[in-house]
Every structure is written in structure tokens, then in C-alpha cells.
């Protein structure tokens, strides 16, 4: 049997020895086998090159440029996502739609993004990540530009294009954090992820700001959707010519060829048996529910509150007053920067005292945000200034977990499963979070409205938004539960070794074949 197994492996080994050692198709090729048969001077040159080159295969300068490009693209993603929310009153007036249909604009995008995330997660763990992201972002830019030409009687077409935008964003969000994870480790990784996730609140806030200002200047909300596509095409150029694909897992002294890829089913079973990953995913789901609801409805709610208090006239004929979107955008940018930075710094300092710092900081952030969001919604009918102050405090605490949740995923999941884990977390958090929350709260608002008056337009939306505070408390409880398992699961990921009966994926005539470990180990 030994001879048979050896003879079956020889053709594959011969092909693999000719392949690029950094290629995704050569996961089992060792550095020692590459050096065999080479002349001594060449081996010495190769050894010096390996000493000079970082384990990831990317120089420190190139790594910084790579993170910069990824941050820029992440900022554009969120900027585009919330441009629609920034001009929502104009869109409602233009198409003559109710709150339920308005919520669908966010829901169809999130659903598309959510269901395609596992596809790109699977591809991202097995193929060239830079190429996948480039194609996705180019597609997203073209579709976003097309959505800006939607005619007045075709609201369904706007829904369709917003759904297609999710295709491009799914190709990026599932893969980009894994590239950063392959460039940095430990404290440096946390800092770089913090920079990367700064783009979420900053991009979101810029979406409101740019959308509202372009709408004011042009006098037409369609032009607000034509800013990010141009920047998106620039991002594709930077991605192709600046970003370099790092070796998976090599920076952790565990190159990807020493961690064989298992089948998708085995990956999913392993993730399901990882309590820290699952519980932190449910906690992040609560974050997605709250942020998704506020992102779409907060500017519209603030506008209705100002109409209710008599500070502004109602919007009968467009363009509508979008100053609330502008101010909310500024608050989102500032509170997001403070929240992400303070969350990462508090977590870093707390790690000296406890290895459970990360989930504890996430829990504290959510539990503190709940009362401030509640006060912001209640005080909207009394004081606009107080409402803005409470929103600022609530969003600051809510933003503390963005980078930390990503870091938790990366250190409790082995490198060859990280894109799949990112995709799975996206599916769960959006399926139960912001995929349905904008539409759900819109329908609740419609059902609570007793008559079509400015009073009930405000009051019904106010009551439906109070749900966010209770969901934030539930999310905090999930992160507290995560703290019970985090230390054990981190150690399991660091010391992971595939079992003898765990099937792996090996190349066979240009295709991947799933076989037991025992059939390839000699």
C-alpha cells in the first residue's frame, strides 16, 4: 500500500515542484523540497533572498501602501452605501413611496451582499484575492453609475441596481481583512485593522455629507450617486498596480502549505464548533441591526422631528432640506473615529490585565450605547441639540467594537478558513441584522401610523426606532458570553493541526480533489 500511495503521488508532486511556490495551487510544497537539486551558489542566493524578504512575501513599505489602498476602497464602499440614506427624503418624494418601500432600498442591497458573501469567501480562500476584488469593484462602480439614471416611474429599477451593488461589495468585504491578517500579526494587526475599520464610520459619514451637498448644489438627487463610481474605478487601478498578494498564513510562521485546505463542509462544521466565533458573530449581528436601522432612518427621523417641532417646513416638492443628513454625517465621522480608536486602545491596555479584554470591551460598548440611543430618540421632540448629543455618544460607544470583532475572528480561526469565516459572519450578521431591520422598522412605522399627518409620521417612526436600544443590550450579552470561551479558542487556533481522518483538498490534473489525510501522508 505504501508503494501504491507513493506512485500515485509522484505525478502530482512533479507538477507541483514546477509551480510557483506562492501559488494557491501548491499548498503542500515545502521550502526544503524547492531547494533540492539546485546548485550551491543558487541555493545560497535563495537563502539570502528569503532572509531579506518578509515571510508574507511583501515588503514593509509595500504592506503599508496595500493597507492604504484597502482602506480607501473600504471607505468608498460605505460612502456609496449611505449616499442613498443621505438623500432619502428626496427619493421618497420623487418616487412617492412609503416607509416600507424606503426600507427596501437598504434591504435588497444587504440581501444581495449577504447571500453572495459565502461565494466570494470560498473563492477568496482558494484563488487570487486581488483579482477577485478588482473585478467586483469594477462591477460595483458600473452598476452604481447606472442606478443614477433611474426614471421617475421605475422604482423597481432602482431596487434592482441597489441589489446588484451588493455583488461588488461582497467580493471585497469578505477578502480584504484576510489580506491584512497575512501582512501583520498581534499588536500591529490590531492597529492596522483599526485603521481599516476607521473607513466604516468615516465612509458612512461622508456618504451623508457628500450626498446631501451634491443634492443641494445640483438640485437633483441623481447626481449624488455619480460621485463614488468615478472614485471606484481609480480604486481598481490602485488595487491592480499597488497591492501585492501576500502568502496566506506565512507571517504567523505557519505557511499555507503546512495548513492543508479542507472541504467547505468541514470548514463550516469547524466554525460551528467554535463558540467564540459563533457568539461574537451573534453579538455583531446586534451591532448590524442597530447601525443598519440608524443609518437609513436617523436622517429622515431628524427631519421629521424638526417638522414636528416647527423648525422646518415639510417637504412637498423637491429638493428637500438635507441639512439633517449633513449634520448626522459629521456626527457619524467624528463618533466613528473616536469609537474605533478608543475601543482598540482600551482593549490593548486591558489585555495586560485579562486575555478576555476584546469581548469585554465590545460588550461594554454596546451596553453603554443602549441608554444614549434611547434618550436620543425620546428627546427628539423636545430638543434638537440634546438629540444630536445623545446620538453622538450612542454612536461612539457603538463604534468601539468594529476593529475588535474583526480581530477576534482572525485569531480564533485558522488562516485557511478566514475568508470563509468572514463570509459566514457577514451572512449571519446581515441576515438577522441590517438586512431586515430597515424594512422591518419601516413596516412597523407604517402599522403604528394612525393617520397621515406630520405628527404621526414622526411619532410612528420614533416608536419603531426604540427597538434599537433593546437589541443593543442583547448584543452586549452575547459578547459577555464570548468572554467565557475566547482564551481557549485562541489557543486551539494557534495550535491547530488537522486530524488523521479530516479530508483535505489536493490538486489533481488541474482540479481540486477531496481525499483523506492518511492517503497523502507518508
C-alpha positions as CSV (number, residue, x, y, z in Angstrom):
1,X,0.0,0.0,0.0
2,X,2.9,2.3,0.7
3,X,4.3,1.8,-2.8
4,X,0.9,2.3,-4.4
5,X,0.3,5.5,-2.4
6,X,3.8,6.8,-3.3
7,X,3.4,6.0,-7.0
8,X,0.1,7.9,-7.1
9,X,1.6,10.9,-5.6
10,X,4.7,11.2,-7.8
11,X,2.9,12.8,-10.9
12,X,1.2,15.4,-8.7
13,X,4.5,16.1,-6.9
14,X,6.3,16.6,-10.2
15,X,3.7,19.1,-11.3
16,X,3.8,20.9,-8.0
17,X,7.5,21.2,-8.0
18,X,7.4,23.2,-11.2
19,X,4.7,25.6,-9.9
20,X,5.2,28.9,-8.3
21,X,5.8,28.4,-4.6
22,X,3.5,31.2,-3.7
23,X,0.7,30.0,-5.9
24,X,-2.6,29.0,-4.4
25,X,-2.4,25.6,-6.2
26,X,0.7,24.4,-4.3
27,X,-0.4,24.3,-0.7
28,X,1.8,21.3,0.3
29,X,5.1,22.3,-1.4
30,X,7.7,22.8,1.3
31,X,10.6,25.2,1.2
32,X,13.1,22.3,1.6
33,X,11.8,20.5,-1.5
34,X,12.2,23.6,-3.6
35,X,15.9,23.8,-2.8
36,X,16.7,20.2,-3.6
37,X,18.6,19.7,-6.9
38,X,19.7,23.3,-7.1
39,X,23.3,24.3,-7.4
40,X,25.1,25.5,-4.2
41,X,25.5,29.2,-5.3
42,X,21.9,29.4,-6.3
43,X,20.8,27.9,-3.0
44,X,22.9,30.5,-1.2
45,X,21.4,33.3,-3.2
46,X,17.9,32.0,-2.5
47,X,18.6,31.8,1.2
48,X,19.8,35.4,1.3
49,X,16.7,36.5,-0.5
50,X,14.5,34.6,1.9
51,X,16.3,36.4,4.8
52,X,15.8,39.8,3.3
53,X,12.2,39.2,2.2
54,X,9.4,39.1,4.9
55,X,7.6,35.9,5.5
56,X,4.5,37.3,3.8
57,X,6.4,38.0,0.6
58,X,5.5,41.7,0.9
59,X,8.0,44.4,2.0
60,X,7.0,46.6,4.9
61,X,6.7,49.7,2.6
62,X,4.5,47.8,0.1
63,X,2.4,46.4,3.0
64,X,1.7,50.0,4.2
65,X,0.6,51.0,0.7
66,X,-1.5,47.9,0.5
67,X,-3.4,48.7,3.7
68,X,-3.8,52.3,2.5
69,X,-5.4,51.2,-0.7
70,X,-7.7,48.7,1.1
71,X,-8.8,51.4,3.5
72,X,-9.5,53.8,0.6
73,X,-11.7,51.1,-1.1
74,X,-13.5,50.3,2.2
75,X,-14.2,54.0,2.7
76,X,-15.7,54.1,-0.8
77,X,-17.9,51.1,-0.1
78,X,-19.5,52.6,2.9
79,X,-19.7,56.0,1.3
80,X,-21.7,54.6,-1.5
81,X,-23.9,52.5,0.8
82,X,-25.1,55.5,2.7
83,X,-25.3,58.1,0.0
84,X,-28.9,56.9,-0.6
85,X,-29.8,57.4,3.1
86,X,-28.4,61.0,2.8
87,X,-31.0,61.9,0.1
88,X,-33.8,59.6,1.3
89,X,-36.4,62.4,1.7
90,X,-35.8,63.4,-1.9
91,X,-36.1,59.8,-3.1
92,X,-39.4,59.3,-1.1
93,X,-40.8,62.4,-2.6
94,X,-39.5,61.6,-6.1
95,X,-41.0,58.1,-6.3
96,X,-43.9,58.7,-3.9
97,X,-43.1,55.7,-1.7
98,X,-43.9,54.9,2.0
99,X,-41.6,53.9,4.8
100,X,-41.8,50.2,3.9
101,X,-40.6,50.7,0.4
102,X,-37.9,53.1,1.5
103,X,-36.6,50.4,3.8
104,X,-36.4,48.0,0.9
105,X,-33.6,50.1,-0.7
106,X,-31.3,49.0,2.1
107,X,-32.7,45.6,2.5
108,X,-32.3,44.5,-1.1
109,X,-28.7,45.7,-1.1
110,X,-27.8,43.8,2.1
111,X,-29.6,40.6,1.0
112,X,-27.5,40.5,-2.2
113,X,-24.4,41.3,-0.3
114,X,-25.2,38.7,2.3
115,X,-26.0,35.8,0.0
116,X,-23.0,36.3,-2.2
117,X,-20.5,36.7,0.6
118,X,-20.1,32.9,1.1
119,X,-19.4,32.5,-2.7
120,X,-16.6,35.1,-2.5
121,X,-15.4,33.7,0.8
122,X,-15.0,30.3,-0.8
123,X,-13.2,31.8,-3.8
124,X,-11.0,34.0,-1.6
125,X,-9.6,31.0,0.4
126,X,-8.7,29.2,-2.8
127,X,-7.9,31.8,-5.6
128,X,-6.1,35.1,-6.2
129,X,-7.8,37.6,-3.9
130,X,-6.6,40.7,-5.7
131,X,-8.1,39.7,-9.0
132,X,-11.5,38.8,-7.3
133,X,-11.7,42.2,-5.6
134,X,-10.7,44.1,-8.8
135,X,-13.5,42.5,-10.8
136,X,-16.0,43.0,-8.1
137,X,-15.2,46.7,-7.5
138,X,-15.3,47.4,-11.2
139,X,-18.7,45.8,-11.5
140,X,-20.0,47.7,-8.4
141,X,-18.8,51.1,-9.9
142,X,-20.6,50.5,-13.2
143,X,-23.9,49.4,-11.6
144,X,-23.8,52.4,-9.2
145,X,-23.4,54.8,-12.1
146,X,-26.3,53.1,-13.9
147,X,-28.6,53.5,-10.9
148,X,-28.2,57.3,-11.1
149,X,-30.2,57.3,-14.3
150,X,-33.3,55.7,-12.9
151,X,-36.5,57.4,-14.3
152,X,-39.3,58.5,-12.1
153,X,-41.8,55.7,-12.8
154,X,-39.2,52.9,-12.3
155,X,-38.6,52.5,-8.6
156,X,-38.2,48.7,-9.2
157,X,-35.2,49.5,-11.3
158,X,-33.5,51.4,-8.5
159,X,-34.1,48.4,-6.2
160,X,-32.6,46.1,-8.8
161,X,-29.4,48.2,-9.2
162,X,-29.0,48.6,-5.5
163,X,-29.2,44.8,-5.2
164,X,-26.5,44.4,-7.8
165,X,-24.2,46.8,-6.0
166,X,-24.1,44.1,-3.2
167,X,-22.2,41.8,-5.7
168,X,-19.2,44.1,-5.8
169,X,-19.2,44.8,-2.1
170,X,-19.4,41.2,-1.2
171,X,-16.3,40.4,-3.3
172,X,-14.3,43.0,-1.2
173,X,-15.5,42.8,2.4
174,X,-15.0,39.1,2.8
175,X,-11.4,39.2,1.5
176,X,-9.7,42.5,2.4
177,X,-9.4,41.7,6.2
178,X,-7.7,38.4,5.4
179,X,-5.0,40.2,3.3
180,X,-4.3,42.5,6.3
181,X,-4.1,39.4,8.5
182,X,-1.5,37.9,6.2
183,X,0.6,41.1,6.4
184,X,0.7,41.7,10.2
185,X,0.4,39.8,13.5
186,X,-0.6,40.6,17.1
187,X,-0.5,44.3,18.0
188,X,0.4,45.5,14.5
189,X,-2.5,43.6,13.1
190,X,-4.9,45.2,15.6
191,X,-3.6,48.7,14.7
192,X,-3.9,48.1,11.0
193,X,-7.4,46.6,11.4
194,X,-8.3,49.7,13.4
195,X,-7.2,51.9,10.5
196,X,-9.1,49.7,8.1
197,X,-12.3,49.9,10.1
198,X,-12.0,53.7,10.5
199,X,-13.2,53.7,7.0
200,X,-16.6,52.4,8.1
201,X,-17.8,55.4,10.1
202,X,-15.8,57.9,8.1
203,X,-17.1,56.5,4.8
204,X,-20.7,56.3,6.1
205,X,-20.5,59.9,7.3
206,X,-19.1,61.0,4.0
207,X,-21.9,59.3,2.3
208,X,-24.4,61.5,4.1
209,X,-22.3,64.6,3.7
210,X,-21.4,64.2,0.0
211,X,-24.9,63.0,-0.9
212,X,-26.7,65.9,0.8
213,X,-24.3,68.6,-0.5
214,X,-24.3,67.3,-4.1
215,X,-28.1,67.2,-4.0
216,X,-28.2,70.8,-2.8
217,X,-25.7,72.0,-5.4
218,X,-27.1,70.1,-8.4
219,X,-30.8,70.3,-7.3
220,X,-31.1,66.6,-8.2
221,X,-30.5,63.6,-6.0
222,X,-29.4,61.5,-9.0
223,X,-26.1,63.4,-9.1
224,X,-25.3,62.2,-5.6
225,X,-25.0,58.6,-6.9
226,X,-22.4,59.6,-9.6
227,X,-19.5,60.5,-7.2
228,X,-18.4,57.1,-5.9
229,X,-18.3,55.3,-9.3
230,X,-15.5,57.5,-10.6
231,X,-13.5,57.0,-7.4
232,X,-14.3,53.3,-7.6
233,X,-12.5,53.0,-11.0
234,X,-9.5,54.8,-9.5
235,X,-9.6,52.2,-6.7
236,X,-9.4,49.3,-9.2
237,X,-6.3,50.8,-10.8
238,X,-4.6,51.2,-7.4
239,X,-5.6,47.6,-6.4
240,X,-4.1,46.1,-9.6
241,X,-0.8,48.1,-9.5
242,X,-0.1,48.8,-5.9
243,X,-1.5,45.9,-3.8
244,X,0.6,42.7,-3.7
245,X,-0.9,39.3,-2.8
246,X,0.7,38.1,0.4
247,X,1.3,34.4,1.3
248,X,-1.5,33.0,3.3
249,X,-0.5,32.4,7.0
250,X,3.2,32.7,6.3
251,X,3.5,35.8,8.6
252,X,2.4,33.6,11.5
253,X,5.3,31.1,10.8
254,X,2.7,28.7,9.5
255,X,2.7,28.9,5.7
256,X,-0.4,27.9,4.0
257,X,1.2,24.7,2.6
258,X,1.6,23.4,6.2
259,X,-2.1,24.0,6.8
260,X,-3.9,22.0,4.1
261,X,-7.2,23.2,2.9
262,X,-10.2,21.2,4.0
263,X,-13.5,21.0,2.2
264,X,-16.1,23.7,2.6
265,X,-18.4,21.4,4.6
266,X,-15.5,20.6,7.0
267,X,-14.7,24.3,7.3
268,X,-18.4,25.1,8.2
269,X,-18.5,22.3,10.8
270,X,-15.3,23.6,12.4
271,X,-16.7,27.2,12.6
272,X,-20.0,25.9,14.1
273,X,-18.0,24.2,16.8
274,X,-16.1,27.4,17.6
275,X,-18.0,29.2,20.5
276,X,-16.0,32.4,20.4
277,X,-16.6,32.8,16.7
278,X,-20.3,32.0,16.9
279,X,-21.1,34.1,19.9
280,X,-19.1,37.1,18.7
281,X,-21.0,36.8,15.4
282,X,-24.3,37.0,17.1
283,X,-23.1,40.0,19.1
284,X,-22.0,41.6,15.9
285,X,-25.5,40.8,14.5
286,X,-26.9,43.1,17.1
287,X,-24.5,45.8,16.0
288,X,-25.5,45.4,12.4
289,X,-29.2,45.6,13.4
290,X,-28.8,48.9,15.2
291,X,-26.4,50.5,12.8
292,X,-28.4,49.4,9.8
293,X,-31.6,50.9,11.3
294,X,-29.9,54.2,12.3
295,X,-28.0,54.5,9.0
296,X,-31.2,54.6,6.9
297,X,-33.7,56.1,9.3
298,X,-31.8,58.6,11.5
299,X,-31.6,61.5,9.0
300,X,-35.3,61.0,8.0
301,X,-36.3,60.8,11.7
302,X,-34.4,64.0,12.5
303,X,-36.0,65.8,9.6
304,X,-39.5,64.7,10.7
305,X,-38.7,65.8,14.3
306,X,-37.8,69.3,13.0
307,X,-41.0,69.4,11.1
308,X,-42.9,68.2,14.1
309,X,-41.4,71.0,16.3
310,X,-41.9,73.6,13.6
311,X,-38.2,74.2,13.0
312,X,-38.5,73.3,9.3
313,X,-41.3,73.2,6.7
314,X,-42.4,69.9,5.4
315,X,-41.1,68.6,2.0
316,X,-43.9,68.9,-0.5
317,X,-41.9,69.5,-3.7
318,X,-38.2,68.6,-4.0
319,X,-35.4,69.1,-3.4
320,X,-35.9,68.6,0.3
321,X,-33.9,70.1,3.1
322,X,-31.0,67.7,3.7
323,X,-29.2,69.6,6.4
324,X,-30.0,66.9,8.9
325,X,-28.2,64.3,6.7
326,X,-25.2,66.7,6.6
327,X,-25.1,67.1,10.4
328,X,-25.7,63.4,11.0
329,X,-22.8,62.6,8.6
330,X,-20.4,64.8,10.6
331,X,-21.5,63.2,13.8
332,X,-21.0,59.7,12.3
333,X,-17.5,60.6,11.1
334,X,-16.3,62.0,14.4
335,X,-18.0,59.5,16.7
336,X,-16.8,56.7,14.5
337,X,-13.1,57.8,14.7
338,X,-13.3,58.2,18.4
339,X,-15.2,55.0,18.9
340,X,-12.9,52.8,16.8
341,X,-9.7,54.4,18.3
342,X,-10.9,54.3,21.9
343,X,-12.1,50.7,21.5
344,X,-8.8,49.5,20.2
345,X,-6.8,51.4,22.8
346,X,-8.9,50.3,25.7
347,X,-8.7,46.8,24.5
348,X,-4.9,47.0,24.2
349,X,-4.5,48.3,27.7
350,X,-6.9,45.9,29.2
351,X,-5.1,42.9,27.7
352,X,-2.4,43.5,30.3
353,X,-4.9,42.5,33.0
354,X,-7.0,39.9,31.2
355,X,-6.8,37.9,28.0
356,X,-10.6,38.4,27.7
357,X,-10.3,42.1,27.0
358,X,-11.6,42.1,23.4
359,X,-15.1,40.6,24.0
360,X,-15.4,42.6,27.3
361,X,-14.8,45.9,25.5
362,X,-17.3,45.0,22.8
363,X,-19.9,44.2,25.5
364,X,-19.3,47.4,27.4
365,X,-19.6,49.5,24.2
366,X,-22.9,48.0,23.3
367,X,-24.3,48.2,26.8
368,X,-23.3,51.9,27.1
369,X,-24.7,52.8,23.7
370,X,-28.2,51.5,24.5
371,X,-29.3,54.2,27.0
372,X,-27.9,57.0,25.0
373,X,-29.7,55.9,21.8
374,X,-32.9,55.6,23.8
375,X,-32.5,59.2,25.1
376,X,-31.7,60.5,21.6
377,X,-35.0,59.0,20.3
378,X,-37.1,60.3,23.2
379,X,-35.6,63.8,23.3
380,X,-36.1,64.4,19.6
381,X,-39.5,66.0,20.3
382,X,-38.1,68.3,22.9
383,X,-34.6,69.5,22.0
384,X,-32.7,69.0,18.7
385,X,-29.3,69.8,20.3
386,X,-29.9,67.2,23.1
387,X,-30.8,64.7,20.4
388,X,-27.6,65.3,18.5
389,X,-25.5,65.0,21.7
390,X,-27.1,61.7,22.6
391,X,-26.7,60.3,19.1
392,X,-23.0,61.3,19.2
393,X,-22.5,59.4,22.5
394,X,-24.5,56.4,21.4
395,X,-22.6,56.0,18.1
396,X,-19.3,56.5,19.8
397,X,-19.8,53.5,22.1
398,X,-21.4,51.5,19.3
399,X,-18.3,52.0,17.1
400,X,-15.9,50.6,19.8
401,X,-16.3,47.0,18.5
402,X,-15.7,47.4,14.7
403,X,-12.0,46.6,14.7
404,X,-12.1,44.3,17.7
405,X,-14.7,41.9,16.3
406,X,-12.6,41.5,13.1
407,X,-9.5,40.8,15.2
408,X,-11.4,38.2,17.3
409,X,-12.3,36.4,14.1
410,X,-8.8,36.4,12.8
411,X,-7.2,34.9,15.9
412,X,-9.8,32.3,16.7
413,X,-9.9,30.9,13.1
414,X,-7.0,29.3,11.3
415,X,-5.7,31.1,8.2
416,X,-7.1,28.7,5.6
417,X,-10.6,29.3,6.8
418,X,-10.6,33.0,7.4
419,X,-12.3,34.2,4.2
420,X,-15.0,31.5,4.7
421,X,-15.4,32.7,8.3
422,X,-15.7,36.3,7.2
423,X,-18.3,35.3,4.7
424,X,-20.3,33.3,7.2
425,X,-20.2,36.2,9.7
426,X,-21.4,38.5,7.0
427,X,-24.3,36.2,6.2
428,X,-25.4,35.7,9.8
429,X,-25.0,39.3,11.0
430,X,-26.8,40.7,7.9
431,X,-29.5,38.0,7.7
432,X,-30.5,38.6,11.3
433,X,-29.3,42.2,11.4
434,X,-29.4,45.0,8.9
435,X,-30.8,43.0,6.0
436,X,-34.2,43.2,7.6
437,X,-34.0,45.9,10.2
438,X,-34.6,49.0,7.9
439,X,-37.6,47.3,6.2
440,X,-38.9,45.9,9.5
441,X,-38.8,49.2,11.2
442,X,-40.3,50.9,8.2
443,X,-43.3,48.5,8.2
444,X,-43.7,48.9,12.0
445,X,-43.7,52.6,11.5
446,X,-46.4,52.3,8.8
447,X,-48.5,50.0,11.0
448,X,-48.3,52.3,14.0
449,X,-49.4,55.4,12.0
450,X,-53.0,56.1,12.8
451,X,-53.5,58.8,10.2
452,X,-51.4,60.5,7.5
453,X,-50.3,63.6,9.4
454,X,-46.9,65.1,10.2
455,X,-47.4,64.2,13.8
456,X,-47.9,60.5,13.2
457,X,-45.1,60.4,10.5
458,X,-42.8,61.4,13.3
459,X,-44.4,59.5,16.2
460,X,-44.7,56.2,14.5
461,X,-41.1,56.2,13.3
462,X,-40.0,57.3,16.8
463,X,-41.7,54.3,18.4
464,X,-40.3,51.8,15.9
465,X,-36.7,53.1,16.4
466,X,-36.9,52.4,20.2
467,X,-36.3,48.8,19.3
468,X,-32.6,49.5,18.7
469,X,-31.9,50.1,22.3
470,X,-33.2,46.7,23.4
471,X,-31.3,44.9,20.6
472,X,-28.0,46.6,21.7
473,X,-28.5,45.2,25.2
474,X,-28.9,41.7,23.7
475,X,-25.7,42.1,21.7
476,X,-23.8,43.1,24.8
477,X,-25.0,39.8,26.5
478,X,-23.6,37.8,23.5
479,X,-20.2,39.4,23.9
480,X,-20.1,38.7,27.6
481,X,-20.7,35.1,26.7
482,X,-17.9,35.2,24.2
483,X,-15.5,36.2,27.0
484,X,-16.1,32.8,28.6
485,X,-14.5,30.9,25.6
486,X,-12.1,33.3,24.0
487,X,-8.9,32.2,25.6
488,X,-9.5,28.5,24.9
489,X,-10.5,29.1,21.3
490,X,-7.5,31.3,20.7
491,X,-5.1,28.6,21.9
492,X,-6.9,26.0,19.8
493,X,-6.4,28.1,16.6
494,X,-2.8,28.8,17.4
495,X,-2.0,25.1,18.0
496,X,-4.3,23.7,15.2
497,X,-3.3,20.5,13.5
498,X,-5.6,18.6,11.1
499,X,-6.8,15.2,12.4
500,X,-5.9,12.0,10.6
501,X,-9.5,11.5,9.3
502,X,-10.1,15.1,8.3
503,X,-10.4,15.3,4.5
504,X,-8.2,17.8,2.6
505,X,-8.2,19.3,-0.9
506,X,-5.3,18.4,-3.2
507,X,-4.7,19.3,-6.8
508,X,-5.4,16.6,-9.3
509,X,-5.0,17.3,-13.1
510,X,-5.7,21.0,-12.7
511,X,-8.7,20.4,-10.4
512,X,-9.2,20.0,-6.7
513,X,-9.8,16.6,-5.3
514,X,-11.0,15.8,-1.7
515,X,-9.1,12.9,-0.1
516,X,-8.4,11.7,3.5
517,X,-5.2,12.9,5.1
518,X,-3.9,9.4,5.5
519,X,-3.8,8.9,1.7
520,X,-1.2,11.6,1.2
521,X,0.9,11.4,4.4
522,X,3.9,9.1,4.0
